[in-house]
Amino acid sequence: MSLFAELRTKVKSWLGPRSLGQRGEDAAAKFLRKLGYIIVARGHRDRIGEIDLVAVDGRTVVFIEVKTRTSQDAGHPAEAVDENKQRKLTRLALAYLKRHDLLECSARFDVVAITWPDAKSKPKIEHFKNAFEPIGVQGMFS
């Protein structure tokens, strides 16, 4: 085992097990990278909340909400991105675009829904591109 692999294994053991949400975000980032997205931020926090992933797809800034569940007993994971969540994500995205001087860039919102019944199995990953329109901000996104 290489020195890097050994170090990574030790760090993981120190940090303890990752939550379902963290594992879901890791799986979503890996999935999106395979589609050609460039992940530029993970877990971006602001005073009003957090954006799970920020990526670039071609010339578009993409704000990605990841929802991970062990089953769909309480509904599909994407259903958790309701109107209130969309409004909050819109405000967070606008603040991100302003802070990084990206207001002239096109932007959109994607949702990645993950159903992962067993940590040892492969998750079912569904990607909803352009999942919703921004709420409460007229003409700020294209």
CORURLIN-V427210 format. One record per residue. N is the residue number from 1. RES is the residue in three letters. SS is DSSP state (H for helix, E for strand, C for the rest). Layout:
N_RES_SS / N_RES_SS
//
This chain:
1_MET_C / 2_SER_C / 3_LEU_H / 4_PHE_H / 5_ALA_H / 6_GLU_H / 7_LEU_H / 8_ARG_H / 9_THR_H / 10_LYS_H / 11_VAL_H / 12_LYS_H / 13_SER_H / 14_TRP_H / 15_LEU_H / 16_GLY_C / 17_PRO_C / 18_ARG_C / 19_SER_C / 20_LEU_H / 21_GLY_H / 22_GLN_H / 23_ARG_H / 24_GLY_H / 25_GLU_H / 26_ASP_H / 27_ALA_H / 28_ALA_H / 29_ALA_H / 30_LYS_H / 31_PHE_H / 32_LEU_H / 33_ARG_H / 34_LYS_H / 35_LEU_C / 36_GLY_C / 37_TYR_C / 38_ILE_E / 39_ILE_E / 40_VAL_E / 41_ALA_E / 42_ARG_E / 43_GLY_E / 44_HIS_E / 45_ARG_E / 46_ASP_E / 47_ARG_C / 48_ILE_C / 49_GLY_E / 50_GLU_E / 51_ILE_E / 52_ASP_E / 53_LEU_E / 54_VAL_E / 55_ALA_E / 56_VAL_E / 57_ASP_E / 58_GLY_C / 59_ARG_C / 60_THR_E / 61_VAL_E / 62_VAL_E / 63_PHE_E / 64_ILE_E / 65_GLU_E / 66_VAL_E / 67_LYS_E / 68_THR_E / 69_ARG_E / 70_THR_C / 71_SER_C / 72_GLN_C / 73_ASP_C / 74_ALA_C / 75_GLY_C / 76_HIS_C / 77_PRO_H / 78_ALA_H / 79_GLU_H / 80_ALA_H / 81_VAL_C / 82_ASP_C / 83_GLU_H / 84_ASN_H / 85_LYS_H / 86_GLN_H / 87_ARG_H / 88_LYS_H / 89_LEU_H / 90_THR_H / 91_ARG_H / 92_LEU_H / 93_ALA_H / 94_LEU_H / 95_ALA_H / 96_TYR_H / 97_LEU_H / 98_LYS_H / 99_ARG_H / 100_HIS_C / 101_ASP_C / 102_LEU_C / 103_LEU_C / 104_GLU_C / 105_CYS_C / 106_SER_E / 107_ALA_E / 108_ARG_E / 109_PHE_E / 110_ASP_E / 111_VAL_E / 112_VAL_E / 113_ALA_E / 114_ILE_E / 115_THR_E / 116_TRP_C / 117_PRO_C / 118_ASP_C / 119_ALA_C / 120_LYS_C / 121_SER_C / 122_LYS_C / 123_PRO_C / 124_LYS_E / 125_ILE_E / 126_GLU_E / 127_HIS_E / 128_PHE_E / 129_LYS_E / 130_ASN_E / 131_ALA_E / 132_PHE_E / 133_GLU_C / 134_PRO_C / 135_ILE_C / 136_GLY_C / 137_VAL_C / 138_GLN_C / 139_GLY_C / 140_MET_C / 141_PHE_C / 142_SER_C
//
